Amino acid sequence: MKMTFKKIATAIIASAVICSAGFLGCTKKSTSGNDKEILVVSFGTSYNNSRSITIGGIESAIREAFPDWKVARAFTADTIIGILKDRDGIVVDSVQQALDKAVKEGIKTLVIQPTHLMSGFEFTDLNTLAQQYKGKFDSLVVSSPLLTSDGDYQKVSAAITKKTASFDDGKTAICFMGHGTEADSNSDYAKMQTVLTNGGFKNYYVGTVEATPSVEDLIAAVKANPAYTHVVLVPFMVVAGDHANNDMAGDEDDSWKSQFLAENYEVTPVLEGLGQNWDVQQIYVQHVKDAMATLAK
């Protein structure tokens, strides 16, 4: 059906009214309808199920807490980004791509919330890159990792012991696997152990897969208590990805599960990342709030 002159004229007038009534709406601006964004930066994982409930869980908690802000995602691991694109057709921005996109979309206030556990090499690199974009936003702040203040350690201790309380029967050693790092922040694992022990959680142990304390250290500590017959293995990582599924719970001889089995313990792996723990999600939400508070100063 051909449009009449009257219909064409009506459409033109309607468009003009829309643009004049909301002039800024006819110019380029952020896709969220405002100019405020929270960029959630994670290492990433190729394990789709874990990603959706860990990284996705943190992002959802932040989105729920700040409904007036756009919430975006970026990964720091180029390998993970490549795997997801080639294997699943899932496109995830690198941090630089996400920052460039925010500039292009007209974002003026940007809060970057890392899901990193501590201030290691990844967090340092993120900070360095973010500083290069300072002049491209009216306000930009990089928030803190999960374990930053003494209060954070107390909150994480409460969250993980609450989640695993059913295992704490005096006969079970509850062992958490952290990643480990060559950075000075590796000492954060020892600090977490101290917080747990001083809090009365004597059956809890924190080790790492790539640094110290090692699995050998944990085995020695567990063997020192003859009451233990059972070992529970839990990731001390945001996601239950490759390290959790293979290095911790895998069937290879060098996995944590196999090594504890070789010592004649009953072993129960729990493939749940920290990111799916609601209490942990709320710590990240609080960190976003704290970061936003600095923007107002």
C-alpha positions as CSV (number, residue, x, y, z in Angstrom):
1,M,0.0,0.0,0.0
2,K,1.3,3.4,-1.0
3,M,1.7,6.0,1.7
4,T,-0.5,9.1,1.1
5,F,1.0,12.6,1.3
6,K,-0.9,13.1,4.6
7,K,0.7,10.0,6.2
8,I,4.2,11.0,5.1
9,A,3.7,14.4,6.5
10,T,2.4,13.0,9.8
11,A,5.4,10.7,10.2
12,I,7.9,13.6,9.5
13,I,6.1,15.8,12.1
14,A,6.1,13.0,14.7
15,S,9.9,12.5,14.2
16,A,10.5,16.2,14.6
17,V,8.4,16.3,17.8
18,I,10.3,13.4,19.3
19,C,13.7,14.9,18.6
20,S,12.8,18.3,19.8
21,A,11.1,17.0,23.0
22,G,14.2,14.8,23.9
23,F,17.0,16.4,22.0
24,L,19.7,14.3,23.8
25,G,17.9,11.2,22.8
26,C,18.6,11.9,19.2
27,T,22.3,12.1,19.8
28,K,24.7,9.3,20.4
29,K,24.7,8.1,24.1
30,S,25.1,4.9,26.1
31,T,23.0,1.9,25.2
32,S,21.7,1.8,28.8
33,G,19.9,5.1,28.5
34,N,22.4,6.9,30.8
35,D,26.0,7.7,31.0
36,K,27.0,5.6,34.0
37,E,28.6,2.2,33.7
38,I,30.0,-0.5,36.0
39,L,32.5,-2.6,34.1
40,V,32.9,-6.0,35.8
41,V,36.4,-7.4,35.0
42,S,37.1,-11.1,35.4
43,F,39.9,-13.5,34.4
44,G,37.2,-15.6,32.7
45,T,36.5,-19.3,32.3
46,S,35.7,-21.7,29.4
47,Y,33.4,-23.7,31.7
48,N,30.0,-22.3,30.6
49,N,27.9,-23.7,33.6
50,S,30.3,-22.3,36.2
51,R,30.7,-19.0,34.4
52,S,26.9,-18.3,34.4
53,I,26.5,-18.9,38.1
54,T,29.8,-17.4,39.4
55,I,30.9,-14.5,37.2
56,G,27.3,-14.2,36.0
57,G,26.1,-14.3,39.6
58,I,28.4,-11.5,40.7
59,E,27.3,-9.4,37.7
60,S,23.6,-10.1,38.4
61,A,24.0,-9.0,42.1
62,I,25.7,-5.8,41.0
63,R,23.0,-5.2,38.4
64,E,20.3,-5.7,40.9
65,A,21.9,-3.4,43.4
66,F,22.5,-0.6,40.9
67,P,19.5,-0.7,38.4
68,D,20.3,2.8,37.1
69,W,23.7,1.8,35.9
70,K,24.7,-0.1,32.8
71,V,26.7,-3.2,33.8
72,A,29.2,-4.6,31.3
73,R,31.6,-7.5,31.2
74,A,35.2,-7.9,30.3
75,F,37.8,-10.7,30.6
76,T,41.5,-10.4,31.1
77,A,42.4,-13.9,29.7
78,D,42.8,-13.6,25.9
79,T,43.0,-17.4,25.7
80,I,39.5,-17.8,27.3
81,I,38.1,-15.0,25.1
82,G,39.4,-16.9,22.0
83,I,38.1,-20.3,23.2
84,L,34.6,-18.9,23.8
85,K,34.5,-17.2,20.4
86,D,35.8,-20.2,18.4
87,R,34.0,-23.0,20.3
88,D,30.7,-21.4,21.3
89,G,30.4,-18.2,19.2
90,I,30.3,-16.2,22.4
91,V,32.0,-12.8,22.2
92,V,33.4,-11.3,25.3
93,D,35.4,-8.0,25.3
94,S,38.9,-7.7,26.5
95,V,39.4,-4.9,29.0
96,Q,40.7,-2.5,26.3
97,Q,37.8,-3.3,24.0
98,A,35.3,-2.7,26.8
99,L,37.0,0.6,27.7
100,D,37.0,1.7,24.1
101,K,33.4,0.8,23.8
102,A,32.5,2.8,26.9
103,V,34.2,5.8,25.4
104,K,32.4,5.4,22.1
105,E,29.0,5.0,23.8
106,G,29.4,8.3,25.7
107,I,29.9,6.9,29.1
108,K,30.9,9.7,31.5
109,T,31.2,7.9,34.8
110,L,32.9,4.5,34.9
111,V,33.4,2.2,37.9
112,I,35.6,-0.8,37.2
113,Q,35.0,-3.7,39.6
114,P,37.4,-6.6,39.3
115,T,36.4,-10.0,40.5
116,H,40.0,-10.9,41.3
117,L,40.6,-12.3,44.8
118,M,43.6,-10.1,45.6
119,S,45.9,-7.4,44.4
120,G,48.1,-9.6,42.2
121,F,49.6,-9.2,38.8
122,E,46.2,-9.2,37.0
123,F,44.9,-6.4,39.2
124,T,48.1,-4.4,38.7
125,D,47.8,-4.7,34.9
126,L,44.1,-3.7,35.1
127,N,45.0,-0.6,37.1
128,T,47.8,0.4,34.7
129,L,45.5,0.1,31.7
130,A,42.7,2.0,33.4
131,Q,44.9,4.9,34.2
132,Q,45.5,5.4,30.4
133,Y,41.8,6.1,30.0
134,K,41.4,8.6,32.9
135,G,41.1,11.6,30.6
136,K,38.4,10.0,28.5
137,F,35.8,10.0,31.2
138,D,34.5,12.6,33.6
139,S,35.0,10.1,36.4
140,L,36.8,6.8,36.5
141,V,37.6,4.6,39.5
142,V,39.0,1.1,39.8
143,S,37.4,-0.7,42.8
144,S,39.1,-3.2,45.0
145,P,39.5,-7.0,44.7
146,L,37.6,-9.4,47.0
147,L,40.3,-9.6,49.7
148,T,41.4,-6.1,50.5
149,S,40.5,-4.9,54.0
150,D,40.6,-6.8,57.2
151,G,36.9,-6.7,57.1
152,D,36.9,-8.5,53.8
153,Y,38.8,-11.4,55.2
154,Q,36.3,-11.7,58.0
155,K,33.4,-11.6,55.6
156,V,34.9,-14.2,53.3
157,S,35.7,-16.4,56.3
158,A,32.1,-16.2,57.4
159,A,30.8,-16.9,53.9
160,I,32.9,-20.0,53.2
161,T,32.5,-21.5,56.7
162,K,28.7,-21.0,56.6
163,K,28.6,-22.7,53.2
164,T,30.6,-25.7,54.4
165,A,29.3,-25.9,57.9
166,S,27.6,-29.3,57.4
167,F,31.0,-30.9,56.8
168,D,32.6,-29.5,60.0
169,D,32.1,-32.6,62.2
170,G,35.6,-32.9,63.7
171,K,36.5,-35.9,61.5
172,T,36.6,-33.9,58.3
173,A,39.4,-31.6,57.0
174,I,37.9,-28.9,54.8
175,C,40.6,-27.9,52.3
176,F,40.4,-24.9,50.0
177,M,42.4,-24.7,46.8
178,G,43.6,-21.2,45.8
179,H,45.4,-20.5,42.6
180,G,48.6,-19.1,44.0
181,T,50.9,-16.4,42.6
182,E,54.5,-15.3,42.5
183,A,53.3,-11.8,43.5
184,D,53.6,-10.6,47.1
185,S,49.9,-11.0,47.4
186,N,50.4,-14.8,47.7
187,S,50.7,-14.1,51.4
188,D,47.0,-13.4,51.4
189,Y,46.4,-17.1,51.5
190,A,48.3,-17.4,54.7
191,K,46.4,-14.5,56.1
192,M,43.1,-16.2,55.2
193,Q,44.3,-19.3,57.0
194,T,45.1,-17.2,60.1
195,V,41.7,-15.6,60.0
196,L,40.0,-19.0,59.8
197,T,42.1,-20.5,62.6
198,N,41.8,-17.5,64.9
199,G,38.0,-17.6,64.3
200,G,37.9,-21.1,65.8
201,F,37.7,-22.9,62.5
202,K,40.4,-25.5,63.3
203,N,39.4,-27.9,60.6
204,Y,39.8,-25.5,57.7
205,Y,42.9,-25.4,55.5
206,V,43.9,-23.1,52.7
207,G,46.4,-24.1,50.0
208,T,47.3,-23.3,46.4
209,V,47.8,-25.2,43.2
210,E,50.8,-23.1,41.9
211,A,52.5,-21.7,45.0
212,T,52.6,-22.2,48.8
213,P,51.0,-23.5,50.8
214,S,51.1,-26.5,48.5
215,V,49.0,-29.6,48.5
216,E,51.9,-31.4,50.1
217,D,51.8,-28.8,52.9
218,L,48.0,-29.5,53.4
219,I,48.5,-33.2,53.4
220,A,51.1,-32.9,56.1
221,A,48.8,-30.7,58.2
222,V,45.8,-33.0,57.8
223,K,47.9,-36.1,58.6
224,A,49.0,-34.4,61.8
225,N,45.5,-34.8,63.2
226,P,44.6,-38.5,63.6
227,A,40.9,-37.7,64.0
228,Y,40.5,-36.9,60.3
229,T,39.0,-39.7,58.1
230,H,37.4,-37.5,55.5
231,V,38.7,-34.6,53.3
232,V,36.4,-32.1,51.5
233,L,38.0,-30.1,48.7
234,V,36.6,-26.7,47.7
235,P,37.9,-24.1,45.2
236,F,39.1,-20.9,46.8
237,M,38.6,-19.3,43.4
238,V,35.8,-17.2,41.9
239,V,34.9,-19.9,39.3
240,A,35.0,-23.7,39.4
241,G,36.9,-24.0,36.2
242,D,40.0,-25.9,34.9
243,H,41.9,-25.9,38.2
244,A,38.9,-27.0,40.2
245,N,37.8,-29.7,37.8
246,N,41.2,-31.1,37.0
247,D,43.9,-30.1,39.5
248,M,41.5,-30.4,42.4
249,A,38.9,-33.0,41.5
250,G,40.4,-34.8,38.5
251,D,41.3,-38.5,38.3
252,E,45.0,-37.9,37.4
253,D,47.5,-39.1,40.0
254,D,48.7,-35.6,40.8
255,S,45.2,-34.1,41.5
256,W,44.4,-33.1,45.0
257,K,41.7,-35.7,45.1
258,S,44.0,-38.5,44.0
259,Q,46.8,-37.5,46.4
260,F,44.4,-37.5,49.4
261,L,42.9,-40.8,48.3
262,A,46.4,-42.2,48.2
263,E,46.7,-41.3,51.9
264,N,43.5,-43.4,52.6
265,Y,41.1,-40.5,53.2
266,E,37.5,-40.4,52.0
267,V,37.5,-37.5,49.6
268,T,34.5,-35.3,48.6
269,P,35.2,-32.6,45.9
270,V,32.7,-29.6,45.9
271,L,32.8,-27.9,42.5
272,E,31.4,-24.6,43.6
273,G,33.2,-21.3,42.9
274,L,33.2,-18.4,45.3
275,G,31.3,-16.3,42.8
276,Q,28.1,-18.4,43.3
277,N,28.1,-17.7,47.0
278,W,25.5,-15.0,47.7
279,D,27.4,-13.6,50.7
280,V,30.5,-13.3,48.5
281,Q,28.5,-11.5,45.8
282,Q,27.4,-9.0,48.4
283,I,31.1,-8.2,49.3
284,Y,31.6,-7.2,45.6
285,V,28.5,-5.1,45.7
286,Q,29.8,-3.3,48.8
287,H,33.1,-2.7,47.0
288,V,31.2,-1.0,44.2
289,K,29.3,1.2,46.7
290,D,32.6,2.1,48.3
291,A,34.1,3.0,44.9
292,M,31.1,5.1,44.0
293,A,31.5,7.0,47.3
294,T,34.9,8.2,46.2
295,L,33.4,9.7,43.1
296,A,31.3,12.0,45.2
297,K,34.3,13.5,47.0
